[in-house]
């Protein structure tokens, strides 16, 4: 059996963290890719906003002509640190855990191994959920707010493809032309970024309002529109994801996502704001970058650890305990700030 010392080795803990199966979070898996892990805690972020220049024509006897990087915005940013922690005390190692029997009690070393693995898994889940929250926040607000104990910073990406409908423009109005609205917004994003919107991501209520809307149903009855719902037994997916149908005229798939997280105040917050939809392209229009974590090495010198998640174990003499914590500096970045659209329609 591995000793306490072997379990606490950082390379071993890193391997354990990396070996955990990733939580199948729909938003991050579908719409975000994993990008670069930087060597310092500050990272350089380059985002694109419209602007698609042509290569210039130049006489073969003349030098090349400079093409300015006017379509890109570069920012240096220090992502806020996330640092979830668990404390392991002597009490945790002596008390019989759930699943043990009186005839086969586990030794403190066995309990310690299981606690380390369980705590690493659960703490990793909290970081994964923070990444989903970051992605949903930037997707629906165009901003990243990192607010916590000793940290308060907001990164505004300059996202302008958003609006709040009111009055007779709302989708709750039976006379609102839903297909025309969605088609116009698809064209608007194409004009700005060249990206083609393929799906609507929204709440269950908004999705049902779209597919059951009187203006859509009239088009279907007149055979000017079709609604392909596919095999619902296969398209109702885990984690609160539902495929509601494909609108051929708008060339859009309608998806809803019902899931939430618990914020610092203990309230349940939906990843998708009520009454809101996002028009999104194929592929992964967002990317996660990671700043390095400042840690002390075996000699007590401060160094940057280049890792998406870096585990630490800290020992306390009085009261005797060990603290397991994970360090990570994730930041979600849009590939093209003009590449999607958000609207509050209900």
N, C-alpha and C positions, 0 to 999 in steps of 0.2 A: 504494500500500500504506500502511496506517495506520502512523504512527510509534510508537516506544516510548511517547512522552508521551501520545498519544491513547489507546493501549491501557490505560494506567494510570489514566485519568480515572475517578473513582468513579462518576459517572452511567453511563458506558459499562459498567463492571463490573456495576453493579446491573442494567442492561438484559440483560446476558449471563446473569446468574444467573436472572432472571425468565423468560428465554426457554427455559431448559432444560425439556424434557418431564419432568413429575413421574414418579418411579418408581411403578409400579403396585403399591404395597404394599397387600395385601388388608386388613389390620387397620385402618389409618388411612383408607383409601378407603371402607370399609364402615361403620365404627362411629364415626368422628370427623369433625367439621366444623371448618372454619377460622373462628376467632373474631376478637376485637378485637386490634389491635396498639396498645399503650399508648404514651403520650408520655414516660413515665419508666421506670426500671428496676424500680420497685415497681408491682405491679398489685393491683387489688381483685378478689377472687374471691367470687362469690356462688353458693352451691350450695343445692339444695332437698333436704329430707329429709322425705318424707311430708307430712302436714298439708295438707288441702284445705278451707279455710274457705268457708262460704256468705256471700253478701251479706246483711247484717242488714236486717230489716224495721224501718222507722222511720216514725212519723207525719209527714205532710207539713209540719206546723208546727214540727217539731223539727229540730235540726241533724243532719248526718250522723254516723254512728257509726264510730269508728276501727277498722279491721281491722289487727291487729298482724301484723308480718312474722315471726311465730314459726316459720313453715315454712322460713325461709331462714337460712343461715349465711354471714356475711360475714367474709372474712379478707384482710388485706394481706400480700402475699408478694413476695419478690424472687427470681424464678427464677434458678437458677444459669446462668452463662454457659457456652455451648459454643463452643469456638474452635479448630476444626481448621486446620492450617497446612501449607503446602508451601514448600520452599526452592528457588529457581531460581538456579543458579550459572553461571558462564562455561562450565564443563565441559558442562552440559546443552545449551548453545546450540551447541557446536562438535562434539560427538560425533554421528555419524550415527545417526538414530533408526530403529526398525523400520519397514519399508515403503519406505524410501528406496533408491534405486539409486545406484551409482557414477557413472552417466552423468547423473543428474538430482539432484544433492545440493541440499538446501534451504539457504537463507541463514539466518543467525542470527535475522533478524527474522521469517522464516517459522516457524522452530522456536519462537520466543518466543510468537508468536500461538497456535500449536497447543498449546504447553504451558499457556498461560493458560486456554484453553478446556477442555482435558482436566482440568487440576487443579481448576478451578472446578466442573466436572461431578462429579468424584470426591469433592471435599470436600462438595458439596451432598448427595451420596448418604449420606455419614456422618451428616449432620444428620437426613436423612430416616429413617435406620435408628435413630438415637437417639429420634426421635419414636415409631416403632413400638415400641421397647423401653419407653418411658414408658407408652404406651397399654396394652401387655400387662401391665406391672407393676401399674398401677392397676386394671385389669380383674380380675386374679386375686389381688391382695393387698389392694386398697383403700388402698394407700399409694404415695407417690412418694418415692423415695430419690434424692437428688442428691449423690453422693459422688465426689470427685476430688481433684486437687492443689489444696490450699488451700481446699476447700469440703466441708462435710459437713452436710447438712440433710435432714430427713425430714418430709414433710407427710402426716399421718394424716387421712384423710377421714371417719373414723368409720363405716366400712363394716362392717355386722354380718350381712349376708345370706350367710354362708359356714359351711361345716362340713366335717369330715373323717370319713368313714364308716369303720367298723371291723367286724371279726368277720363275722357273718352278714348285716350290712347292705350289705356290699360288692357291687358288681355282678358280681364273680367268682362269687358264690354263685348257683347255678342256681335257687334258690327265691326269691330277692329279686324283688319285684314292681317291675320297672323302670318300667312305665307309671304305676303308682300313685305312685311316688316323684316322678317328673317332674311329674305332674299336681298333686300336693300343693304342690310348690315354685312352680309357676306361679301357683297360687291365693294362696300366701303373699305373693309379690311384688305381685300385684294388690291384695291387701288393704292393703299398706303404701303403695304408690305410685300405684295406678291404671293402671300400665303392664302390658300383656299380653305375655308372653314368646312369641316366635315361633320362635326357633331355639336349638339346642344347638351351641355351638362347643367343640370338644374335639380330642384327638389321634386319630390313625387307629385306634389300638388300642381306645380307649374307644368310638369310634363303631361299630366292628365288633362290639364286645361288646354294645352296645345293640340293634342291628338283628338280631343273631343270637342274642340271649338266649332261653333256653328258654321263659320266661314270655311273651315277645313272640311267639315262633313258635307257641305253643299258641293264643294269641288269634287269630292269622292263620288257623291251621288250622280253628278253630271259627267263622271268619268274623265274629268280634267285633272284629277289628282289621284294618286294611290297611296295607301298607307300599308306598308309591308311590316307585319309584326313578327314574322318568323315563327319559330317553335318556342313558345313561351316557357316550356318546361326546361329548355336549355339556356334561355337568355335571361332568366331570373337568376342572377349570380350571387355568390356569397357576399358578405360585408355590406348588405344594403344596396347593392347595385341592381338596377332594373333597366332592360332595354325596352322602350315603349313603342318603337316603330321607326320606319324609314320614310321620310317625306320625299318622294321622287322629284317633285317640282322644285323644291328648295335644295335638293341634294344634301339633306341633313339627317343624321341619325339622332334620335331623341333618347337621352340617357338620364336617369335620376340616380342620385347618391344620397342615402340617408345614413349618416353616421355623425358622431360627435366626440368631443373631448371634454375633460373636466378642467376648468381653468383654476387659477390660483385662489380664487374666492370660493371654490367648491361648486360652481355653477356648471351645468351642462351647456356647451356651446356647439351648435351645428357647424360642420365644415363649410356647408353651402348656406349662405344667408337666406332667410325666408323671402319668398317671392322673387328670387333673383335667378338669372341664367347666365351662362358663359358660352359664347361661340368659340370653338377651339379647332385648330387644324389637326391633321394627322401627325403622327410622330410625337416627339417629346419637346414641346416649346419652352421648357424650363430645365435648369441644370443646377445641381448642388455642388458648391465649392467648399473647401475646408481650410481654415487657417490652422497653423501648427499650434501645439500646446507647450507652454513654457513649464518645464519640470526640472527637478534636481537629479543629477545622475549619481552613481555610486560614490563619487568623490566629493559630492556636495556642490558641484558646479552646476549652474543653470544652463540648460540646453533646450532647444526646440525639438519636440518629438513630432515627426511628420506622420500622422495617423488620423484616420477619420474618427476613431474612438480610441482613447488611451486610458487604460485602467491603472489605478493606483491602490495600494493597501497601506494605510497609516496605522501605526500602533500607539496606543495610549497606555501609560503605566498606571495611572490612578484617575478614575477607576479603570481596571484592566479591560481593554476592549480593542478591537480592530475595526477600522473604518474602511469599507470598500467604496471607492468612488470612480466614476468615469468622467473623462474630460473630452469635450468635443466642441468645435467651432464651425458648425454648418451655416451656410447662407444660400438661400435659393435665389437664382438669377434668371431673368427672362432672356431668351436668345434674341428676340426682336420685340421691342416694347410696343410696336404697332401690330403685333402678330396675333391678337385675339380681341374679343369684344365682350363687354359685360353690360347687362341692363337689368334694372328692377322693373318687372312687368306686372306684378300683382301687389 
